[in-house]
Amino acid sequence: MDELIKIFAVAVGGAGGAVLRHLFNISPLAKVFEWFPLPTFVINVVGSFLIGFLLVLFADRFVVSENIRLAVIVGFLGAFTTFSTFEMEIFNLVRERHFVTGIAYLMLSIVVGLAGVMAGVALGKRV
């Protein structure tokens, strides 16, 4: 029974993350740059920051149940961040021969995403 509750927690969190990701993709943000997948980039950076921040909060600052941690980290942020979409977008940019944009997107996502995790960890330690 305990394992079913954990699965349910991940499913509920995942539903929320997936809906929020979709809202980002249909927002005005999606039309800022036609040539750069900005919503996915923002989602991945924000998700990286939140994972770093929440991992510190949940481990060092607040006592939360494993089910809450699973719902938020694995479910919500797992569905919200879009690594598979990120990979597909890079593939499409390369296929369309937009090599510079593809490499810029790849590098910026990795560097700024890592910075997001680091910033989230730093902020989490200050709270």
N, CA, C and O atoms as a DFTB+ gen file, in Angstrom:
508 C
 N C O
     1  1       0.825      -1.203       0.000
     2  2       0.000       0.000       0.000
     3  2       0.867       1.265       0.000
     4  3       0.557       2.240      -0.684
     5  1       1.952       1.235       0.772
     6  2       2.847       2.397       0.845
     7  2       3.445       2.718      -0.523
     8  3       3.621       3.886      -0.871
     9  1       3.755       1.684      -1.290
    10  2       4.330       1.901      -2.632
    11  2       3.297       2.520      -3.573
    12  3       3.655       3.345      -4.413
    13  1       2.036       2.144      -3.450
    14  2       0.980       2.746      -4.269
    15  2       0.796       4.229      -3.955
    16  3       0.535       5.027      -4.855
    17  1       0.930       4.595      -2.698
    18  2       0.828       6.010      -2.319
    19  2       1.973       6.799      -2.932
    20  3       1.769       7.923      -3.392
    21  1       3.174       6.232      -2.947
    22  2       4.322       6.894      -3.570
    23  2       4.093       7.075      -5.073
    24  3       4.390       8.132      -5.629
    25  1       3.570       6.048      -5.718
    26  2       3.277       6.134      -7.153
    27  2       2.223       7.208      -7.408
    28  3       2.338       7.982      -8.359
    29  1       1.209       7.254      -6.568
    30  2       0.167       8.276      -6.699
    31  2       0.752       9.682      -6.509
    32  3       0.374      10.611      -7.222
    33  1       1.663       9.836      -5.560
    34  2       2.294      11.137      -5.309
    35  2       3.071      11.595      -6.539
    36  3       2.986      12.761      -6.927
    37  1       3.822      10.694      -7.152
    38  2       4.562      11.032      -8.370
    39  2       3.591      11.390      -9.495
    40  3       3.824      12.343     -10.237
    41  1       2.511      10.632      -9.620
    42  2       1.534      10.886     -10.684
    43  2       0.859      12.245     -10.526
    44  3       0.691      12.972     -11.504
    45  1       0.476      12.589      -9.309
    46  2      -0.181      13.881      -9.072
    47  2       0.798      15.024      -9.353
    48  3       0.451      15.991     -10.031
    49  1       2.013      14.908      -8.833
    50  2       3.021      15.930      -9.104
    51  2       3.322      16.034     -10.587
    52  3       3.460      17.136     -11.119
    53  1       3.424      14.899     -11.257
    54  2       3.707      14.880     -12.692
    55  2       2.615      15.546     -13.505
    56  3       2.904      16.230     -14.486
    57  1       1.379      15.357     -13.116
    58  2       0.275      16.002     -13.832
    59  2       0.404      17.520     -13.735
    60  3       0.236      18.223     -14.732
    61  1       0.697      18.020     -12.556
    62  2       0.859      19.466     -12.385
    63  2       2.033      20.010     -13.186
    64  3       1.921      21.061     -13.818
    65  1       3.148      19.307     -13.166
    66  2       4.326      19.748     -13.919
    67  2       4.081      19.744     -15.418
    68  3       4.520      20.650     -16.127
    69  1       3.387      18.732     -15.896
    70  2       3.101      18.642     -17.331
    71  2       2.176      19.769     -17.777
    72  3       2.370      20.348     -18.846
    73  1       1.172      20.082     -16.962
    74  2       0.251      21.172     -17.305
    75  2       0.997      22.506     -17.324
    76  3       0.809      23.302     -18.243
    77  1       1.842      22.760     -16.320
    78  2       2.588      24.012     -16.284
    79  2       3.533      24.118     -17.480
    80  3       3.673      25.195     -18.060
    81  1       4.179      23.020     -17.852
    82  2       5.051      23.030     -19.026
    83  2       4.249      23.385     -20.275
    84  3       4.703      24.177     -21.101
    85  1       3.080      22.814     -20.414
    86  2       2.239      23.125     -21.575
    87  2       1.859      24.603     -21.585
    88  3       1.861      25.234     -22.642
    89  1       1.537      25.152     -20.434
    90  2       1.191      26.579     -20.356
    91  2       2.361      27.456     -20.791
    92  3       2.157      28.467     -21.462
    93  1       3.576      27.083     -20.419
    94  2       4.759      27.809     -20.886
    95  2       4.850      27.747     -22.406
    96  3       5.156      28.746     -23.058
    97  1       4.586      26.580     -22.962
    98  2       4.738      26.391     -24.410
    99  2       3.683      27.124     -25.226
   100  3       3.903      27.387     -26.409
   101  1       2.550      27.457     -24.632
   102  2       1.526      28.202     -25.372
   103  2       1.471      29.671     -24.951
   104  3       0.612      30.421     -25.415
   105  1       2.378      30.072     -24.082
   106  2       2.408      31.454     -23.599
   107  2       3.023      32.377     -24.647
   108  3       3.594      31.903     -25.629
   109  1       2.912      33.678     -24.450
   110  2       3.569      34.623     -25.364
   111  2       5.084      34.417     -25.430
   112  3       5.721      34.810     -26.407
   113  1       5.654      33.810     -24.409
   114  2       7.085      33.506     -24.400
   115  2       7.480      32.656     -25.604
   116  3       8.597      32.767     -26.109
   117  1       6.561      31.810     -26.059
   118  2       6.853      30.912     -27.181
   119  2       7.053      31.671     -28.486
   120  3       7.627      31.135     -29.435
   121  1       6.588      32.902     -28.539
   122  2       6.668      33.647     -29.796
   123  2       7.734      34.736     -29.788
   124  3       7.847      35.498     -30.748
   125  1       8.524      34.817     -28.702
   126  2       9.545      35.854     -28.601
   127  2      10.596      35.682     -29.689
   128  3      10.915      36.627     -30.411
   129  1      11.124      34.480     -29.800
   130  2      12.107      34.177     -30.834
   131  2      11.592      32.985     -31.619
   132  3      11.422      31.898     -31.066
   133  1      11.350      33.181     -32.878
   134  2      10.882      32.064     -33.713
   135  2      11.994      31.035     -33.908
   136  3      11.723      29.849     -34.098
   137  1      13.227      31.487     -33.862
   138  2      14.380      30.648     -34.204
   139  2      15.028      29.988     -33.003
   140  3      15.966      29.210     -33.181
   141  1      14.574      30.262     -31.787
   142  2      15.181      29.704     -30.572
   143  2      14.084      29.183     -29.667
   144  3      13.138      29.912     -29.369
   145  1      14.188      27.922     -29.215
   146  2      13.132      27.339     -28.367
   147  2      13.166      27.897     -26.936
   148  3      13.547      27.196     -25.999
   149  1      12.768      29.156     -26.783
   150  2      12.855      29.857     -25.506
   151  2      12.034      29.217     -24.394
   152  3      12.539      29.118     -23.275
   153  1      10.800      28.776     -24.628
   154  2      10.050      28.174     -23.511
   155  2      10.773      26.968     -22.905
   156  3      10.853      26.850     -21.682
   157  1      11.293      26.082     -23.739
   158  2      12.002      24.911     -23.217
   159  2      13.252      25.339     -22.458
   160  3      13.565      24.784     -21.405
   161  1      13.962      26.323     -22.991
   162  2      15.157      26.837     -22.325
   163  2      14.797      27.383     -20.943
   164  3      15.462      27.059     -19.958
   165  1      13.755      28.205     -20.862
   166  2      13.346      28.788     -19.584
   167  2      12.891      27.690     -18.623
   168  3      13.246      27.705     -17.445
   169  1      12.118      26.755     -19.120
   170  2      11.642      25.645     -18.291
   171  2      12.813      24.869     -17.708
   172  3      12.818      24.564     -16.516
   173  1      13.804      24.546     -18.533
   174  2      14.943      23.763     -18.050
   175  2      15.771      24.544     -17.032
   176  3      16.238      23.964     -16.052
   177  1      15.962      25.845     -17.242
   178  2      16.735      26.649     -16.291
   179  2      15.966      26.795     -14.976
   180  3      16.536      26.608     -13.901
   181  1      14.681      27.126     -15.058
   182  2      13.867      27.259     -13.845
   183  2      13.788      25.922     -13.108
   184  3      13.907      25.873     -11.884
   185  1      13.587      24.844     -13.860
   186  2      13.536      23.519     -13.236
   187  2      14.845      23.150     -12.574
   188  3      14.842      22.567     -11.490
   189  1      15.976      23.478     -13.206
   190  2      17.290      23.209     -12.606
   191  2      17.450      23.979     -11.305
   192  3      17.908      23.432     -10.302
   193  1      17.069      25.255     -11.328
   194  2      17.136      26.068     -10.115
   195  2      16.270      25.461      -9.015
   196  3      16.720      25.308      -7.880
   197  1      15.036      25.120      -9.351
   198  2      14.120      24.593      -8.338
   199  2      14.584      23.259      -7.773
   200  3      14.417      22.999      -6.582
   201  1      15.165      22.414      -8.614
   202  2      15.671      21.136      -8.105
   203  2      16.782      21.376      -7.092
   204  3      16.783      20.781      -6.014
   205  1      17.727      22.249      -7.436
   206  2      18.795      22.557      -6.489
   207  2      18.269      23.161      -5.198
   208  3      18.651      22.741      -4.106
   209  1      17.395      24.141      -5.328
   210  2      16.831      24.845      -4.174
   211  2      16.034      23.895      -3.277
   212  3      16.222      23.868      -2.061
   213  1      15.149      23.123      -3.891
   214  2      14.280      22.250      -3.099
   215  2      15.025      21.069      -2.490
   216  3      14.683      20.619      -1.396
   217  1      16.028      20.567      -3.180
   218  2      16.812      19.473      -2.593
   219  2      17.475      19.934      -1.294
   220  3      17.509      19.188      -0.316
   221  1      17.996      21.150      -1.285
   222  2      18.601      21.683      -0.060
   223  2      17.532      21.913       1.004
   224  3      17.707      21.526       2.160
   225  1      16.431      22.540       0.613
   226  2      15.374      22.798       1.601
   227  2      14.846      21.506       2.200
   228  3      14.668      21.409       3.414
   229  1      14.599      20.524       1.361
   230  2      14.017      19.276       1.846
   231  2      15.018      18.446       2.646
   232  3      14.618      17.656       3.501
   233  1      16.308      18.613       2.381
   234  2      17.309      17.830       3.098
   235  2      17.798      18.531       4.360
   236  3      18.042      17.879       5.374
   237  1      17.944      19.869       4.307
   238  2      18.603      20.584       5.398
   239  2      17.704      21.485       6.225
   240  3      17.989      21.722       7.399
   241  1      16.628      21.992       5.642
   242  2      15.863      23.035       6.325
   243  2      14.514      22.570       6.863
   244  3      14.119      22.939       7.969
   245  1      13.823      21.774       6.090
   246  2      12.473      21.363       6.474
   247  2      12.368      19.848       6.435
   248  3      12.994      19.177       5.615
   249  1      11.567      19.337       7.335
   250  2      11.276      17.911       7.317
   251  2      10.008      17.726       6.491
   252  3       8.940      18.212       6.863
   253  1      10.130      17.032       5.384
   254  2       8.968      16.724       4.548
   255  2       8.905      15.220       4.357
   256  3       9.921      14.526       4.398
   257  1       7.716      14.744       4.152
   258  2       7.559      13.309       3.953
   259  2       8.160      12.889       2.613
   260  3       8.314      13.696       1.696
   261  1       8.484      11.640       2.534
   262  2       9.021      11.110       1.276
   263  2       8.006      11.268       0.146
   264  3       8.386      11.491      -1.004
   265  1       6.719      11.153       0.467
   266  2       5.689      11.299      -0.560
   267  2       5.650      12.719      -1.121
   268  3       5.469      12.904      -2.325
   269  1       5.818      13.713      -0.267
   270  2       5.853      15.105      -0.743
   271  2       7.088      15.308      -1.613
   272  3       7.001      15.897      -2.691
   273  1       8.230      14.827      -1.151
   274  2       9.467      14.962      -1.923
   275  2       9.332      14.282      -3.284
   276  3       9.760      14.837      -4.296
   277  1       8.749      13.105      -3.320
   278  2       8.532      12.404      -4.590
   279  2       7.572      13.179      -5.491
   280  3       7.801      13.294      -6.695
   281  1       6.496      13.710      -4.905
   282  2       5.526      14.456      -5.706
   283  2       6.159      15.693      -6.328
   284  3       5.919      15.992      -7.498
   285  1       6.958      16.407      -5.560
   286  2       7.519      17.670      -6.044
   287  2       8.741      17.445      -6.934
   288  3       8.782      17.955      -8.053
   289  1       9.733      16.695      -6.459
   290  2      10.999      16.547      -7.192
   291  2      10.833      15.595      -8.379
   292  3      11.134      15.959      -9.516
   293  1      10.363      14.398      -8.118
   294  2      10.271      13.394      -9.192
   295  2       9.074      13.668     -10.092
   296  3       9.202      13.672     -11.317
   297  1       7.917      13.897      -9.490
   298  2       6.705      14.093     -10.284
   299  2       6.634      15.443     -10.955
   300  3       6.705      15.538     -12.180
   301  1       6.492      16.504     -10.148
   302  2       6.283      17.840     -10.707
   303  2       7.473      18.308     -11.539
   304  3       7.311      18.648     -12.710
   305  1       8.665      18.327     -10.948
   306  2       9.820      18.839     -11.689
   307  2      10.259      17.886     -12.799
   308  3      10.769      18.325     -13.829
   309  1      10.063      16.595     -12.593
   310  2      10.380      15.634     -13.650
   311  2       9.518      15.838     -14.884
   312  3      10.000      15.715     -16.010
   313  1       8.242      16.151     -14.675
   314  2       7.347      16.405     -15.812
   315  2       7.493      17.824     -16.342
   316  3       7.292      18.069     -17.532
   317  1       7.843      18.763     -15.457
   318  2       7.981      20.157     -15.874
   319  2       9.209      20.370     -16.747
   320  3       9.122      21.019     -17.789
   321  1      10.344      19.835     -16.338
   322  2      11.542      19.989     -17.153
   323  2      11.415      19.101     -18.378
   324  3      10.676      18.117     -18.371
   325  1      12.130      19.449     -19.411
   326  2      11.818      18.863     -20.712
   327  2      13.061      18.391     -21.452
   328  3      13.300      18.791     -22.591
   329  1      13.840      17.553     -20.814
   330  2      15.083      17.148     -21.455
   331  2      14.842      16.423     -22.775
   332  3      15.586      16.627     -23.735
   333  1      13.833      15.597     -22.834
   334  2      13.577      14.897     -24.100
   335  2      13.161      15.880     -25.189
   336  3      13.550      15.727     -26.347
   337  1      12.377      16.880     -24.827
   338  2      12.013      17.916     -25.790
   339  2      13.245      18.695     -26.209
   340  3      13.412      19.017     -27.386
   341  1      14.100      18.997     -25.257
   342  2      15.365      19.684     -25.507
   343  2      16.187      18.927     -26.552
   344  3      16.692      19.524     -27.503
   345  1      16.317      17.639     -26.376
   346  2      17.075      16.816     -27.330
   347  2      16.432      16.847     -28.713
   348  3      17.127      16.964     -29.723
   349  1      15.111      16.743     -28.757
   350  2      14.411      16.763     -30.040
   351  2      14.599      18.108     -30.739
   352  3      14.779      18.154     -31.956
   353  1      14.559      19.199     -29.980
   354  2      14.735      20.518     -30.578
   355  2      16.144      20.700     -31.138
   356  3      16.318      21.306     -32.196
   357  1      17.148      20.181     -30.435
   358  2      18.513      20.246     -30.972
   359  2      18.602      19.431     -32.256
   360  3      19.189      19.882     -33.240
   361  1      18.031      18.250     -32.250
   362  2      18.025      17.413     -33.450
   363  2      17.382      18.155     -34.616
   364  3      17.913      18.154     -35.727
   365  1      16.233      18.790     -34.364
   366  2      15.543      19.525     -35.430
   367  2      16.363      20.713     -35.925
   368  3      16.395      20.976     -37.127
   369  1      17.021      21.432     -35.026
   370  2      17.867      22.548     -35.444
   371  2      19.013      22.062     -36.333
   372  3      19.323      22.685     -37.348
   373  1      19.629      20.963     -35.952
   374  2      20.726      20.407     -36.762
   375  2      20.195      19.900     -38.095
   376  3      20.814      20.120     -39.136
   377  1      19.062      19.229     -38.068
   378  2      18.463      18.713     -39.305
   379  2      18.120      19.844     -40.265
   380  3      18.241      19.696     -41.482
   381  1      17.688      20.984     -39.705
   382  2      17.356      22.149     -40.520
   383  2      18.606      22.964     -40.876
   384  3      18.513      24.024     -41.495
   385  1      19.758      22.458     -40.481
   386  2      21.062      23.070     -40.780
   387  2      21.277      24.396     -40.059
   388  3      21.999      25.267     -40.546
   389  1      20.642      24.544     -38.888
   390  2      20.862      25.708     -38.029
   391  2      21.897      25.315     -36.970
   392  3      21.602      25.255     -35.776
   393  1      23.112      25.052     -37.446
   394  2      24.146      24.502     -36.580
   395  2      24.553      25.454     -35.457
   396  3      24.708      25.031     -34.311
   397  1      24.726      26.725     -35.777
   398  2      25.152      27.694     -34.754
   399  2      24.078      27.832     -33.676
   400  3      24.391      27.849     -32.485
   401  1      22.819      27.931     -34.086
   402  2      21.734      28.032     -33.109
   403  2      21.658      26.767     -32.267
   404  3      21.481      26.842     -31.051
   405  1      21.791      25.608     -32.901
   406  2      21.746      24.343     -32.176
   407  2      22.846      24.239     -31.133
   408  3      22.591      23.828     -30.001
   409  1      24.058      24.606     -31.500
   410  2      25.186      24.535     -30.557
   411  2      25.020      25.588     -29.460
   412  3      25.294      25.315     -28.292
   413  1      24.571      26.795     -29.835
   414  2      24.352      27.840     -28.827
   415  2      23.289      27.390     -27.825
   416  3      23.454      27.567     -26.617
   417  1      22.212      26.815     -28.324
   418  2      21.132      26.337     -27.461
   419  2      21.629      25.237     -26.533
   420  3      21.329      25.247     -25.339
   421  1      22.380      24.300     -27.071
   422  2      22.941      23.211     -26.274
   423  2      23.843      23.748     -25.171
   424  3      23.674      23.401     -24.002
   425  1      24.790      24.588     -25.536
   426  2      25.754      25.100     -24.569
   427  2      25.087      26.009     -23.523
   428  3      25.353      25.886     -22.327
   429  1      24.227      26.913     -23.982
   430  2      23.540      27.798     -23.034
   431  2      22.682      27.001     -22.061
   432  3      22.654      27.302     -20.867
   433  1      21.990      25.998     -22.557
   434  2      21.131      25.196     -21.684
   435  2      21.947      24.486     -20.614
   436  3      21.545      24.440     -19.451
   437  1      23.088      23.934     -21.000
   438  2      23.921      23.221     -20.029
   439  2      24.526      24.196     -19.030
   440  3      24.439      23.979     -17.822
   441  1      25.135      25.260     -19.519
   442  2      25.829      26.203     -18.634
   443  2      24.844      26.948     -17.736
   444  3      25.040      27.020     -16.523
   445  1      23.790      27.500     -18.327
   446  2      22.837      28.270     -17.528
   447  2      22.021      27.332     -16.632
   448  3      21.671      27.706     -15.512
   449  1      21.715      26.127     -17.106
   450  2      21.021      25.156     -16.260
   451  2      21.849      24.770     -15.049
   452  3      21.322      24.694     -13.939
   453  1      23.144      24.524     -15.244
   454  2      24.030      24.221     -14.122
   455  2      24.115      25.409     -13.170
   456  3      24.116      25.235     -11.952
   457  1      24.186      26.602     -13.722
   458  2      24.182      27.805     -12.880
   459  2      22.878      27.887     -12.078
   460  3      22.880      28.314     -10.923
   461  1      21.768      27.476     -12.698
   462  2      20.490      27.457     -11.991
   463  2      20.511      26.511     -10.803
   464  3      20.027      26.857      -9.726
   465  1      21.070      25.314     -10.989
   466  2      21.182      24.369      -9.871
   467  2      22.053      24.964      -8.769
   468  3      21.702      24.909      -7.590
   469  1      23.187      25.531      -9.159
   470  2      24.107      26.114      -8.173
   471  2      23.449      27.274      -7.420
   472  3      23.613      27.401      -6.206
   473  1      22.705      28.118      -8.141
   474  2      22.013      29.236      -7.498
   475  2      20.930      28.726      -6.554
   476  3      20.744      29.265      -5.463
   477  1      20.222      27.690      -6.977
   478  2      19.196      27.113      -6.119
   479  2      19.772      26.519      -4.848
   480  3      19.206      26.687      -3.768
   481  1      20.898      25.824      -4.972
   482  2      21.569      25.264      -3.787
   483  2      22.031      26.389      -2.859
   484  3      21.830      26.320      -1.647
   485  1      22.655      27.431      -3.436
   486  2      23.136      28.553      -2.625
   487  2      21.990      29.241      -1.893
   488  3      22.101      29.544      -0.705
   489  1      20.879      29.491      -2.605
   490  2      19.737      30.136      -1.967
   491  2      19.119      29.234      -0.904
   492  3      18.738      29.691       0.173
   493  1      19.028      27.949      -1.224
   494  2      18.475      27.010      -0.248
   495  2      19.275      26.974       1.037
   496  3      18.702      26.803       2.113
   497  1      20.587      27.131       0.947
   498  2      21.429      27.119       2.152
   499  2      21.284      28.400       2.951
   500  3      21.580      28.410       4.145
   501  1      20.834      29.489       2.324
   502  2      20.670      30.762       3.030
   503  2      19.320      30.888       3.721
   504  3      19.167      31.683       4.648
   505  1      18.350      30.116       3.279
   506  2      16.990      30.233       3.835
   507  2      16.952      29.636       5.230
   508  3      15.902      29.633       5.872
